[in-house]
Amino acid sequence: MQLSDLPIELLVRVLPIEDYLLDLPNEIIIPWLNLLPQVESFRILGDSGCGIMLTKERPKAYTTISGKICTKYGNCFEEVDAALQKVFEKFAYKIFIIAGQPIEAKYYKKYIIFDFETVRHLICEYYPLSSCLQIWTGCDLRVVDLCIPYFVWNEYENIKKLSVFHPSRFHVAPELIKFSNSWFNDNELLNQWAILSCCQDWEQCIENLEITMSVDEFIEMKNNVSYMLNLLQPKEVRIHLNLVENRAGGEESTKHPTDFPIEWITDLLVVNKVQIFTLHYFESHTTFNALGKLLREMPLLLELDLSFGKLDLENVAGLVPFRKNDCHIQVKVDKSFFDTYQFRYNKSVWKIDIEDTFVEARYVKRAFGRDSTAEPLTFARCIGLWLEYRRRKRKQRRGTSVKHARGCKDVAE
């Protein structure tokens, strides 16, 4: 009979579980850990070094904030590092924190599950283990780390895609969100460690970033992830911000800047690799006066999708710098603004869809040259092409004005 064939209840009573974490399969060790008192189970995982990442600069395996060192794997750096990696790989995505949510019994066979209030005092003490702690969102398909509760990975999607939602969307308890936010922002050691172990490689990993939340939630998120600002360098960015947030009692929050602050983008991520950029901040009076400055920092831009109450459509097209590749532009504006604006457009260039409350305009800004193997444009050639473009635009406007005048004359007659 193999050791793993014995009943779990018997194993718990007769064997020191900490000596068998790496030896037994997860089908045995996970239910085993769930049968123990939660405080004891948490300490065993913390003392095992789960979550510790050694470097030559930090060669000691500190398991607690008070300075306890993991010595169970010896003193050789390479051997300790190899053992810690095995522990991490075994348990990294198997530990969840719940805060009062109901959870089906079947998950206790697959995952180690801790109640937040029971182990709250140990989460701070065994800080390396927090890199392995995930918030339970109602299913095991959405991965939300405790240290960055706004960031969501889907189990079936590419790890290079990061979605950003407010944790309340997944019915995460407010006290858990508050704990996570204050925990990292108020502790310098945790702050530095979070950057080192959680966020260091993100600029090489995340290519697709999607943010969907209210303005109030966005500001909260941005203020509470300050320890990882400018680590994200995605190629695709899609931001949808809801300016009106429904609150308890039917009350609505509409406190927001009318002019979109460029710092909300540039403080959060590096934009010079962005190829696809979507920014929806739609309400009747919103605008984005710093749009040109932001677009100049996106030399690789191929697609631009904007949604604001007031934007000069032709000016948006002019603000996108000329590139070697076409740039597809889509802009949504408020219909009352569009009617007042009286945009006179060339139908062969602009595609306009007019709806009851908004207008969508599409335009393709053509590249200087379609041959991607062409030599880089000289400054003089750029000036010449820009002047040629301005002459062509003036000609188009004159043609549109003549047609408009003729139409008015015909109507008068």
MOPE-V45341 format. One record per residue. N is the residue number from 1. RES is the residue in three letters. SS is DSSP state (~ for helix, > for strand, _ for the rest). PHI is phi in radians with two decimals (NA if undefined). PSI is psi in whole degrees, 0 to 359 (* if undefined). Layout:
N;RES;SS;PHI;PSI + N;RES;SS;PHI;PSI
This chain:
1;MET;_;NA;133 + 2;GLN;_;-1.40;156 + 3;LEU;~;-1.03;323 + 4;SER;~;-1.25;349 + 5;ASP;~;-1.44;346 + 6;LEU;_;-1.26;150 + 7;PRO;_;-1.03;141 + 8;ILE;~;-1.05;319 + 9;GLU;~;-1.00;323 + 10;LEU;~;-1.26;319 + 11;LEU;~;-1.03;317 + 12;VAL;~;-1.05;324 + 13;ARG;~;-1.38;327 + 14;VAL;~;-1.92;346 + 15;LEU;_;-2.07;143 + 16;PRO;_;-1.29;105 + 17;ILE;~;-1.05;328 + 18;GLU;~;-1.11;340 + 19;ASP;~;-1.49;353 + 20;TYR;_;-2.14;14 + 21;LEU;_;-1.02;320 + 22;LEU;_;-1.60;344 + 23;ASP;_;-1.52;324 + 24;LEU;_;-1.58;149 + 25;PRO;_;-1.20;160 + 26;ASN;~;-1.07;331 + 27;GLU;~;-1.09;336 + 28;ILE;~;-1.70;312 + 29;ILE;~;-1.23;325 + 30;ILE;~;-1.21;309 + 31;PRO;~;-1.04;326 + 32;TRP;~;-1.03;311 + 33;LEU;~;-1.13;326 + 34;ASN;~;-1.25;338 + 35;LEU;~;-1.37;335 + 36;LEU;_;-1.27;159 + 37;PRO;_;-0.97;139 + 38;GLN;~;-1.08;322 + 39;VAL;~;-1.09;317 + 40;GLU;~;-1.13;316 + 41;SER;~;-1.08;318 + 42;PHE;~;-1.12;318 + 43;ARG;~;-1.13;322 + 44;ILE;~;-1.09;315 + 45;LEU;~;-1.15;318 + 46;GLY;~;-1.12;317 + 47;ASP;~;-1.21;339 + 48;SER;_;-1.27;348 + 49;GLY;_;1.55;12 + 50;CYS;_;-1.07;124 + 51;GLY;_;1.73;347 + 52;ILE;_;-1.35;133 + 53;MET;_;-2.15;110 + 54;LEU;_;-1.39;149 + 55;THR;_;-2.37;167 + 56;LYS;_;-1.11;331 + 57;GLU;_;-1.35;330 + 58;ARG;_;-2.17;76 + 59;PRO;_;-1.42;349 + 60;LYS;_;-1.61;138 + 61;ALA;_;-1.57;80 + 62;TYR;>;-1.33;126 + 63;THR;_;-1.71;340 + 64;THR;_;-2.29;160 + 65;ILE;_;-1.22;340 + 66;SER;_;-1.49;357 + 67;GLY;_;1.84;13 + 68;LYS;_;-1.21;137 + 69;ILE;>;-1.95;139 + 70;CYS;_;-1.41;117 + 71;THR;_;-2.01;3 + 72;LYS;_;-1.24;347 + 73;TYR;_;-1.86;12 + 74;GLY;_;1.69;198 + 75;ASN;_;-2.09;351 + 76;CYS;_;-1.27;125 + 77;PHE;~;-0.98;312 + 78;GLU;~;-1.11;318 + 79;GLU;~;-1.20;318 + 80;VAL;~;-1.12;316 + 81;ASP;~;-1.08;317 + 82;ALA;~;-1.12;318 + 83;ALA;~;-1.15;319 + 84;LEU;~;-1.14;325 + 85;GLN;~;-1.16;322 + 86;LYS;~;-1.13;317 + 87;VAL;~;-1.08;316 + 88;PHE;~;-1.08;313 + 89;GLU;~;-1.10;330 + 90;LYS;~;-1.33;324 + 91;PHE;~;-2.09;355 + 92;ALA;_;-0.93;317 + 93;TYR;_;-1.96;30 + 94;LYS;_;-2.13;6 + 95;ILE;>;-2.06;124 + 96;PHE;>;-2.13;150 + 97;ILE;>;-1.94;130 + 98;ILE;>;-2.05;155 + 99;ALA;_;-2.36;70 + 100;GLY;_;1.56;352 + 101;GLN;_;-1.28;144 + 102;PRO;_;-1.26;146 + 103;ILE;_;-2.49;136 + 104;GLU;_;-1.18;148 + 105;ALA;~;-1.08;330 + 106;LYS;~;-1.08;333 + 107;TYR;~;-1.29;340 + 108;TYR;~;-1.26;348 + 109;LYS;~;-1.54;340 + 110;LYS;_;-1.82;331 + 111;TYR;_;-2.32;153 + 112;ILE;>;-1.56;123 + 113;ILE;>;-2.14;125 + 114;PHE;>;-2.03;143 + 115;ASP;>;-1.44;131 + 116;PHE;~;-0.99;310 + 117;GLU;~;-1.14;331 + 118;THR;~;-1.25;321 + 119;VAL;~;-1.95;11 + 120;ARG;~;-0.93;315 + 121;HIS;~;-1.19;336 + 122;LEU;~;-1.50;336 + 123;ILE;~;-1.06;316 + 124;CYS;~;-1.18;321 + 125;GLU;~;-1.18;310 + 126;TYR;_;-1.63;66 + 127;TYR;~;-1.11;328 + 128;PRO;~;-1.10;329 + 129;LEU;~;-1.14;337 + 130;SER;~;-1.11;338 + 131;SER;~;-1.19;345 + 132;CYS;~;-1.81;357 + 133;LEU;>;-1.54;129 + 134;GLN;>;-2.07;148 + 135;ILE;>;-1.49;133 + 136;TRP;_;-1.29;124 + 137;THR;_;-1.88;8 + 138;GLY;_;1.90;344 + 139;CYS;_;-2.73;171 + 140;ASP;_;-1.73;15 + 141;LEU;_;-1.60;335 + 142;ARG;>;-1.79;122 + 143;VAL;>;-1.72;118 + 144;VAL;>;-2.25;114 + 145;ASP;>;-1.35;143 + 146;LEU;~;-1.07;322 + 147;CYS;~;-1.29;338 + 148;ILE;~;-2.38;76 + 149;PRO;_;-1.22;351 + 150;TYR;_;-1.50;344 + 151;PHE;>;-1.71;131 + 152;VAL;>;-2.21;130 + 153;TRP;>;-1.96;142 + 154;ASN;>;-1.67;134 + 155;GLU;_;-0.99;329 + 156;TYR;_;-1.70;359 + 157;GLU;_;-1.79;166 + 158;ASN;_;-1.13;139 + 159;ILE;_;-1.09;344 + 160;LYS;_;-1.36;354 + 161;LYS;>;-1.80;129 + 162;LEU;>;-2.13;126 + 163;SER;>;-1.87;143 + 164;VAL;>;-2.11;117 + 165;PHE;_;-2.30;161 + 166;HIS;_;-1.36;136 + 167;PRO;~;-1.01;335 + 168;SER;~;-1.08;339 + 169;ARG;~;-1.08;333 + 170;PHE;~;-1.82;19 + 171;HIS;_;1.07;33 + 172;VAL;_;-1.28;136 + 173;ALA;_;-1.06;136 + 174;PRO;~;-0.99;324 + 175;GLU;~;-1.15;331 + 176;LEU;~;-1.27;321 + 177;ILE;~;-1.13;314 + 178;LYS;~;-1.09;319 + 179;PHE;~;-1.06;312 + 180;SER;~;-1.08;316 + 181;ASN;~;-1.12;311 + 182;SER;~;-1.24;327 + 183;TRP;~;-1.03;311 + 184;PHE;~;-1.41;323 + 185;ASN;~;-1.32;337 + 186;ASP;_;-1.69;356 + 187;ASN;_;-2.18;113 + 188;GLU;~;-1.12;321 + 189;LEU;~;-1.09;313 + 190;LEU;~;-1.12;322 + 191;ASN;~;-1.05;309 + 192;GLN;~;-1.13;319 + 193;TRP;~;-1.16;323 + 194;ALA;~;-1.06;318 + 195;ILE;~;-1.12;316 + 196;LEU;~;-1.12;311 + 197;SER;~;-1.67;338 + 198;CYS;~;-1.89;324 + 199;CYS;~;-2.01;354 + 200;GLN;_;-1.06;323 + 201;ASP;_;-1.75;9 + 202;TRP;~;-1.13;324 + 203;GLU;~;-1.07;339 + 204;GLN;~;-1.67;350 + 205;CYS;~;-1.84;307 + 206;ILE;_;-1.37;121 + 207;GLU;_;-1.96;336 + 208;ASN;>;-2.19;115 + 209;LEU;>;-2.05;127 + 210;GLU;>;-2.25;126 + 211;ILE;>;-2.10;122 + 212;THR;>;-2.34;111 + 213;MET;>;-3.00;175 + 214;SER;>;-1.35;166 + 215;VAL;~;-1.09;317 + 216;ASP;~;-1.05;318 + 217;GLU;~;-1.18;323 + 218;PHE;~;-1.10;315 + 219;ILE;~;-1.11;319 + 220;GLU;~;-1.05;313 + 221;MET;~;-1.06;311 + 222;LYS;~;-1.06;320 + 223;ASN;~;-1.21;335 + 224;ASN;~;-1.80;5 + 225;VAL;_;-2.16;31 + 226;SER;~;-1.08;338 + 227;TYR;~;-1.27;353 + 228;MET;~;-2.25;22 + 229;LEU;_;-1.10;144 + 230;ASN;_;1.12;19 + 231;LEU;_;-1.61;340 + 232;LEU;_;-1.53;131 + 233;GLN;_;-2.35;65 + 234;PRO;_;-1.33;163 + 235;LYS;_;-1.64;332 + 236;GLU;>;-2.16;129 + 237;VAL;>;-2.27;125 + 238;ARG;>;-2.27;116 + 239;ILE;>;-2.13;121 + 240;HIS;>;-2.13;110 + 241;LEU;>;-1.96;127 + 242;ASN;>;-1.60;120 + 243;LEU;_;-1.46;341 + 244;VAL;_;-1.97;117 + 245;GLU;>;-1.91;122 + 246;ASN;>;-1.32;133 + 247;ARG;_;-2.16;176 + 248;ALA;~;-1.03;141 + 249;GLY;~;1.40;12 + 250;GLY;~;1.42;3 + 251;GLU;_;-1.30;144 + 252;GLU;>;-2.05;140 + 253;SER;>;-1.79;122 + 254;THR;_;-2.20;24 + 255;LYS;_;-1.42;111 + 256;HIS;_;-2.84;154 + 257;PRO;_;-1.25;137 + 258;THR;_;-1.21;318 + 259;ASP;>;-1.57;116 + 260;PHE;_;-1.05;126 + 261;PRO;_;-1.31;124 + 262;ILE;_;-1.09;333 + 263;GLU;~;-1.11;336 + 264;TRP;~;-1.10;338 + 265;ILE;~;-1.71;306 + 266;THR;~;-1.22;334 + 267;ASP;_;-1.36;340 + 268;LEU;_;-1.65;328 + 269;LEU;_;-2.68;162 + 270;VAL;_;-1.55;128 + 271;VAL;_;-1.82;0 + 272;ASN;_;-1.29;356 + 273;LYS;_;-1.87;1 + 274;VAL;_;-1.20;129 + 275;GLN;_;-1.92;328 + 276;ILE;>;-2.19;123 + 277;PHE;>;-2.30;122 + 278;THR;>;-2.13;131 + 279;LEU;>;-2.45;109 + 280;HIS;>;-1.90;117 + 281;TYR;_;-2.47;58 + 282;PHE;_;-1.62;122 + 283;GLU;_;-2.77;164 + 284;SER;_;-1.02;331 + 285;HIS;_;-1.92;4 + 286;THR;_;-1.37;151 + 287;THR;>;-2.64;180 + 288;PHE;_;-2.54;88 + 289;ASN;_;-1.25;337 + 290;ALA;_;-1.65;17 + 291;LEU;~;-1.02;316 + 292;GLY;~;-1.04;319 + 293;LYS;~;-1.08;319 + 294;LEU;~;-1.17;317 + 295;LEU;~;-1.16;329 + 296;ARG;~;-1.16;340 + 297;GLU;_;-1.59;7 + 298;MET;_;-2.09;75 + 299;PRO;_;-1.20;346 + 300;LEU;_;-1.86;11 + 301;LEU;_;-1.07;129 + 302;LEU;_;-2.04;331 + 303;GLU;>;-2.40;135 + 304;LEU;>;-2.29;126 + 305;ASP;>;-2.29;113 + 306;LEU;>;-2.12;146 + 307;SER;>;-2.46;104 + 308;PHE;_;-2.44;163 + 309;GLY;_;-1.21;317 + 310;LYS;_;-2.28;113 + 311;LEU;_;-2.53;133 + 312;ASP;_;-1.28;107 + 313;LEU;~;-1.03;313 + 314;GLU;~;-1.17;325 + 315;ASN;~;-1.14;322 + 316;VAL;~;-1.03;314 + 317;ALA;~;-1.07;323 + 318;GLY;~;-1.27;333 + 319;LEU;~;-1.28;336 + 320;VAL;_;-1.28;115 + 321;PRO;_;-1.09;151 + 322;PHE;_;-1.14;139 + 323;ARG;_;-2.28;179 + 324;LYS;_;-1.38;347 + 325;ASN;_;-2.10;152 + 326;ASP;_;-1.07;149 + 327;CYS;>;-2.14;121 + 328;HIS;>;-1.58;122 + 329;ILE;>;-2.03;133 + 330;GLN;>;-2.33;129 + 331;VAL;>;-2.31;130 + 332;LYS;>;-1.91;129 + 333;VAL;>;-2.29;165 + 334;ASP;>;-1.20;139 + 335;LYS;~;-1.14;320 + 336;SER;~;-1.09;323 + 337;PHE;~;-1.14;316 + 338;PHE;~;-1.07;319 + 339;ASP;~;-1.15;320 + 340;THR;~;-1.24;323 + 341;TYR;~;-1.14;327 + 342;GLN;_;0.90;58 + 343;PHE;_;-1.19;117 + 344;ARG;_;-1.68;112 + 345;TYR;_;-2.16;155 + 346;ASN;_;-1.50;117 + 347;LYS;_;-1.15;339 + 348;SER;_;-1.36;346 + 349;VAL;_;-1.91;316 + 350;TRP;_;-1.78;141 + 351;LYS;>;-2.01;118 + 352;ILE;>;-2.03;129 + 353;ASP;>;-2.03;119 + 354;ILE;>;-1.82;120 + 355;GLU;_;-1.93;185 + 356;ASP;_;-1.14;319 + 357;THR;_;-2.06;352 + 358;PHE;>;-2.59;168 + 359;VAL;>;-2.29;135 + 360;GLU;>;-1.95;129 + 361;ALA;>;-2.10;136 + 362;ARG;>;-2.16;141 + 363;TYR;>;-2.66;144 + 364;VAL;>;-2.00;115 + 365;LYS;>;-1.50;112 + 366;ARG;_;-1.28;150 + 367;ALA;_;-1.29;161 + 368;PHE;_;-1.05;314 + 369;GLY;_;-2.48;141 + 370;ARG;_;-1.40;344 + 371;ASP;_;-1.48;107 + 372;SER;_;-1.22;349 + 373;THR;_;-1.63;1 + 374;ALA;_;-1.15;158 + 375;GLU;_;-1.19;150 + 376;PRO;_;-1.00;143 + 377;LEU;_;-1.24;139 + 378;THR;_;-1.35;165 + 379;PHE;~;-1.11;318 + 380;ALA;~;-1.10;321 + 381;ARG;~;-1.17;322 + 382;CYS;~;-1.07;316 + 383;ILE;~;-1.09;317 + 384;GLY;~;-1.08;316 + 385;LEU;~;-1.16;324 + 386;TRP;~;-1.16;317 + 387;LEU;~;-1.11;321 + 388;GLU;~;-1.10;320 + 389;TYR;~;-1.12;317 + 390;ARG;~;-1.11;319 + 391;ARG;~;-1.09;319 + 392;ARG;~;-1.14;321 + 393;LYS;~;-1.17;320 + 394;ARG;~;-1.11;322 + 395;LYS;~;-1.14;319 + 396;GLN;~;-1.10;319 + 397;ARG;~;-1.16;320 + 398;ARG;~;-1.09;318 + 399;GLY;~;-1.10;319 + 400;THR;~;-1.15;321 + 401;SER;~;-1.16;320 + 402;VAL;~;-1.10;315 + 403;LYS;~;-1.07;320 + 404;HIS;~;-1.13;317 + 405;ALA;~;-1.12;319 + 406;ARG;~;-1.12;321 + 407;GLY;~;-1.11;319 + 408;CYS;~;-1.16;323 + 409;LYS;~;-1.11;316 + 410;ASP;~;-1.08;320 + 411;VAL;~;-1.16;319 + 412;ALA;~;-1.08;318 + 413;GLU;_;-1.20;*
